[in-house]
Amino acid sequence: MTAVLSLAGCALLFLGIWGVTVTLPTKLLAKNFPKDVQEKLKPRLDQLPMSPRRVLGWIILILFICAYIGLFVIAGIDGMKHQFTFSQFFLRFLIIGAVIKAFDIVGLDFFLLTKTRFFQRYFPETEGCAGWQDFGYNRKQQLRQSVMIVICSALAAWIFTLL
């Protein structure tokens, strides 16, 4: 179950990024890009009107967040059904979070961002930005998120142990 939920989390992350990139280019999305890319996107993002396509993007984002939360709830409910201890819950949540984070770093940041020109297809004004080749530009953010995975895993394990 942990492996299935981990893979589902990776798929959700990719689909969420893709859906938001295609339908909802916002400053929220752009803040995850390298600085030079953010600067090139700023004029476009400052003048984008709300449209049916962007409304769809917000719906996709909300569904993605709900599905992501649901993934961990399913993990917890299954653990309760199997009478997991705190350690077992913690390990399950930590594995799921770590697999998703590894996919984020390797699959999205390294491969999608620096190797495929995926984002340049949707944001042609960023063509030629050096940031697209700068793997590791967000090391501090990734480190903070990795620490939060450990903390949130412990918190979720504690909550599900109490239930």
N, C-alpha and C positions, 0 to 999 in steps of 0.2 A: 504494500500500500504506500509506503514511504517513497519508493522509487517511482511509482505511477504518479503520485502527487507532485514529486519533484519535476518530472517531465512535463506534467500539465502546467506547472508554474512557469517553466521555460517557454512553453507554447503560448501561454497567456501573456507573458512579457513581450515576446516577439509580436504577437497579434496586436497588443495594445500600442506598442511603439509604431507599428505599421499603420494601424487605423488612425492614430492621432496625427502622424506625419502627413498622411494623405488628406485628411478631412479637417484638421484643426491646428494649423500652424499657429502657435502662440509663443509669447515670451516665456511661458512656463516650459514649453518644449525646448525652446532655443537656449535657455540657461544651462542646458546639459551639453551644449556644443562648445567647441573651443572658442576662445575670445574673438579671433579674427572672423570666424563664421558668424558669431552673434552680431558683430558690427555690420557685416554685409546684409544680414537679415533684418536689422532694426528698421530701416525705412519701410520695408514691405509690411512688417508686423504692426508698425504704428498706424498704418492706414487701412488695414483689413476690416471691411464691414462684416456685421453678423449676417450670415446667409444660411439657407437650409443645409448646405454642406457642413458648415461650422457647427450648426445645431446637432447634426448627426455625429460630428466629432465629439461634442460634449456628451452625447448619449453613449457613444462607444467608451469614452473615458470613465463614465460612471459605472457602466456595466463591467468594465475591466477591473475597477477597484472592488466592486461587489464580488466578482468571481474570485479575485485574489484573496479577499478576506474569507470567502466561502471555502476556498482550498484549505486554509488553516483550520477552519471550523470543522470541516470533514475529517481532517487529520486528528483533531482533538476528540471528536465524537467517536471515531473508530478506536482511538486509544482508550477512551472510557469504557467502550464495549469490551475491550480486551483487558481491562483493569490495569492499565499502565501505572507505573510508579512515576514520581517526579522525574527521575533520571531517564526513564524511557520516553516520556513526553518531551523532555528537554532535548534528548538526542534526536528524536524524530523531527522536531521543529528546527533544530540546528542543521540537520542534514538537508532538509527541504530548502531552508534559507541559503545555505552554503552552495548548493547545486545551482539555485537560481542566480546567486551572485556570481558564481563562476561562469555561468552562461552569459550573464550581462557583460562581464569583463572580456571574456574570450570571444563569444559569439557576436555580441553587439559592438562593444568598443573596439576590439581588434579587427574582427572580420568585416562586419557590416559598415563600420565607420571608416576604417582605413583602407579596405581592400576592394569594396564592391561598387563604390560611387552611387550607392542607394539614395542617400540624402540629396546628392547633387541633381538627381533626376527630378526631385520635387522642389528643390531650391536652386535653380540654375544660376542665380546671381552669386552663389557661393563657389562657383567653379574656380579652381585655381587657388583657393585658400590653403595656406600651409597647414592649418589646423587639422584638416582632414587626414593628414599623414602623421599626426602627433599622437601616437598611442601612449597613453599614460598621462595625458594632460590633466586628468581629473583624479589623480592619485589620492589626494586628501579627501575628496568626496567619497571615493570608493572605500577608503579606510574607515571613515566615519560610519558609512552604511554597514560595513562588516562588523564593526563594534556594536551597532544597533541590532544587528541580527542576533548576536549572542544575548544581549540584554532582553530583547523581545522574546526570544526563545525561552529564556528563564521565566519571564513574566507570564507567557502563555502556558508554560508547563505548570507554574504555580496555580494559575486560574483553573486549569482543567483538573488539577489534582484536588482542588477544593470542591469541584462540582460533584 
